[in-house]
């Protein structure tokens, strides 16, 4: 969908264009007083530009580095008080495997029988794990990587768009919780510790093959610092806003080069599947609330099948129990990432000569 002239742009030029569009979107949302301008502004601007054929380009390692900020934010929220509450979360966390199994039982037939995808693509398209992990595992198994990318990107896009609306109008929650103190108000040595925790956790996690290393690694290192009374604050507000900016930009850029055929097949399949996921998420949210396991807002965020980074941002801005929400998402992602490839081999879900 891009014109021939755009293909002559260098990577640097394409990234500069992407940043300009994303920044313009953030500025517009800010001026108009729209919610979460640093998340929805870049996301909306880049999404529209991508669909119009603009030659956008993701920022690679810079975007990955920005995700470490959220890992540090979660880790800083893991205090001794949160740890003492973990046993109380056990019953709620036990719902997660059941949730995943139901998603798979409904999702795989939906993508295979209804949407016409081959079995391996249907399998990894239905798994509510990390976007990149599902694409990598699916590609290794012979799935259609482009279809997986668009289906999971659509899942995240719709959930991150609708969740704030549901929180505001459905639960009466405000998206105005302070995301952090200004950098100028934080002790300099704690900011330094956060930076070290981000770098050591991220690169150390990658070295040992930790899934979601850019978030989980910094989270683990920062949690240790928090539990040992060395860190007492979340990352500064400016850092959280930066993370929102790059998350929004990344979601929008995911639609670069999409064709009309892909819109009809892959994106519409993703939209339809989100409706299925929304029904299941609502059921499990209601179960958790009725059993007295969580408040409506915490349960909603815990079972919303979005990405870790996106749900972390929403949990922060709405003032939810960050520990409760993230424990559930970590459990979901861990079970999917470890279980999906094993289950695929167990059920002999792999590519064959007749798959597309």
N, C-alpha and C positions, 0 to 999 in steps of 0.2 A: 504493500500500500504506500510505500515511500517512493518519492520521485527519484530519477537517476542522479540528479544533482546532489541530493542529500547523501548518496552513497560515497561521494568524494570527500566528505568531511572526515577529518581525523578523529581518533578517539578522544583527544583532548577537546576538540571543538564540540563534539557531540555531548561530552560531559559538561562543558561550559554552558551549552544551550539548555541542558537538563536542569542545571543549578539555577539558571536565570528564570526558567519557567516555574520551577518549584518555589523559588523565592518570591516571584510575583504572585503566585497563588497564596502563599502564606501572608504576604502583605495585604492582599485584597480581603482575605478572610478576617484579618486583624482590624482593618479599617471599617469593615461592615459589622464588626462585633459578633461574628459567628463563632460557635463553640469550637474549642480545640483548633485554633487557626494554624498552629505549627504542625498539626497532624493532617487535618482535612484539607487545608490549603494546598500543600504540595501534592497530596494524593489526588485531589480533584483536578488540579492544573495538569499534572503529568498524565493522568488517565485520559483526559480530553485530548491533550496533544498527541498521545500515543495512538489513540483511535483515529485521529485526523492524519496520521502518517508521519508525524515529526520524528526525525532520527535521534531519539533520545538514547542515552547510555547510562546504565547504573554506575555507581561510584566505587564498586568493588570493595576493596579492603577498608575504605573509609566508612562505608555503610556498616560493615561487619564490626569495626571498632566502635561505632556509635552504640551498637547493641550491648557492649560491655557495660555501658552506663546503667542500663536496666538491671543487669546482673548484680552490679554493686548496690543499686537501690533495694533490690529484693534481699540481698545478703545483709544489708544494714538493718532491715526490718526484722531479722531473725534474732530476737533477743532472748534472754533466759525466760522471760514471761511467755513468749511464744512456744518455746520448747516444752514448757510444762503443760501446754494445751494440746500437744500432739496426740496423746492418748484419747482425748475427747474427739479428735477428728477421725479416729479409726473407722467408726461405723459409716461415716460419710464417704471416706476414701474407698471403702469396700464396695460402694456403688459403682465406682469407675470401671472395673473390669466388666461388669454386667452391661454398662453403658456402651463400652467398646464392642462387645460381642453383638449386641443388638444392631449397632451401626453397621457392622460387617454383614450380618445376616440379611439386612435390608438393602444395604448399599451395593454389594456385589451383584446380586440379581438385577438390581435397577440399572446399573451401568452396562451389564452384559446383555440382559434380555430386552430391556426397554430401549436403551440408548445405542445398542449395537457395538459396543467396544469389545475387543478380545478379552479373554478371561484375566490375563495378567494385568492389563491396563485397568480393567474393572476392579480388580483386587486392590491395587495401590491407589486408585482414585477414591475408593470408599474409605480408606484408612485415615482417621483424623489425627495424623501425626504431624511432624514438622514438614513444611513445604519442601525444603531442599532434600531432606532425608528420604521422603517418599519418591521424589523424582529420581534420586540416585539409585535407591533400591529397585525401583521399577525399571529404570533403564538397564541396570545390570541383569534383570530377569527377562528383558526383551519387550518391555512395555513401550508405548508411545510417549516418549518423554515430553514432547510439546503439549500433548493433550493433558498429561498430568500437571504440567506447569500451569496451564490456563484454568483447569478445574480447581486446583488448590488455591490459586491466586484469587479466583472468583469467590471461593468459600471465605477466605480471609477478608476480601474487599467488602462483601455484603455484611458479614458479621461485624466488622469494625465500623461500618456505616450505620447499621440498624441498632447495635447495642446501646449507644448513647441515647438514641431516641426512646428505646424501651426503658432504659434506666430513668430517664427524665419524666416521661409521661406515664409509664407503667408502674414505676415504683416511687415516683415523686422524689428521686434523688437529684442532687445538684452536682454539676460537673465543675464545681468551684473550689474543691478542697486544695489547700496550698500544696503544690507539688514539691516544694523544698524551699529552703532559705536561700537568699542571694549569696553568691560566692564570697562577697565581701564580709558577710556575717559569720562565716565558718572558720574554725581554727585552721591555719595554714598547714599544720602538720597532719591534720585529719584528711584534708584534700590530697596531700601527698600520699598518704596511706591508701586512699581510694584509688589513685592513679596506679600505684604499684599493684594493688589487688586486682585491678582490671587487667593490667598487662600480664602479670604472673598467672592469673587464673585462666585467661584466654589462651596464651601461648602454651602454658603447661597443660591445659586441657587438650589442646590440639595434639600435643606430642604424645599423650597417652591414649589418643583416640576417643576422647570423651564426646558423647553426642551433645549437640548444641553448645560447643565449647565456649563460644563468645558470650553466652549468657550464664550457663551453669558453672563454668570455671570461676569467673569473677564472683558469682554468688557464693560459692563454697568458701573461697578465700576471705571474702568480706564477712561472711557469717562467723567465721573463726575469730576475726578481729572484733566483731560485735560481741560475741559471747565471752571474749576475754577482756572486755571493757576498754578496748583500744579505739573503737569508733562509736560515736553517739549520734551521728547525723546521717541523713540520706545525702546523695550527691546534690550539689547546688541546683537551684531552679533552672539556671541557664543550661546546665548539662542535660537535664531531663527534657527541656524544650528542644535541644539539639537532637536527642535520640528520637523524639517524635517527628522531627523534620525528616530525618533519613528513613524512618519507617514509612512515612507517607510517600516520600519520593519513590522508594523501592516498590511499593504496591502498584503505583501508577505505571512505572517503567515496565512492569511485568507484562503489559499488554502491547508492547512495541512489536510491530510487524504482524499483528493479528489480521487474519483474512476474514472475508465474509463467511466462508465455509466454516472456519474455526469458531466464529461467533455463533453460527447456527448450531453447530454440533457440540463443541467443547464448552463454550461459555454458557449456553443455554442448559446443558446437562449439569453444569456446576450450579447454576441458579436453582434448578429443580431439586437438586440434592440438598441444597441449603434449606429448602422448605422442609424436607424430611428430617434433617438435623435439628431444625428449630423445634419441631414437634417433639422429638426425643428429648432435647435439652429441657423443654418446658415440663415434660413429664418428670424427669429426674430432679429438676429444681423443685417442683411441687412435692415430690416424695421427701426430699431433704428438709423442706420447710415443715411439712406435716408431722414428720418424725421428731421435730425440734432439734435437728442437727445443725441448722444454720439459719441466719436471717435471709429474707428473700433476695436482697441485693448480693450478699456473699454467695448464696447458692446459685443464683443466676450467672454470676461471673465465673464461678468454679466449673460449671457444666457447659458454658458457652464454648462451642468447639472452634475457637479462634486460635491464633498463634500465641506462643508464650509472651513475646514482646508486646503484641497489641493488647493482650489481656492485662499485662502488668501496667501499661500506661493507663488503661481505664480504671483499674483497681486503685491506682494512686490518685487520679483526679476526682474519683467519686468518694474517696475516703473509706474504701472497703478494708476488710481484714486481709491485708496483703499475704500474710502467712498462710491463711486458710485457702485463699484463691490459688496461690502458686503451688502449694502442696498437691492440689488436685490436678493442676495442669502438668506438673512434673510427672505425676503418676500416670496420667493418660499418655503423655509423649513417651515416657520410658517403656510402658507396656507395648505401645504400638511399634516403637523402633526395634525393640528386642523381639517382640512376638510376631510381627507381620512377616518378616523374611522366613522365620522358622515355620510358621503356619503355612506359608506359601509352599515350602518344600514338603511339608507333611501332607498337604492336600494335592501335591503335584501340580501347583498352579505355575506354569511356566510357558514361555512362548513355544509355538509349534508352527510348522510350515503354513498352516491355513490362517494364522492370525494376521491382523492388519498392522 
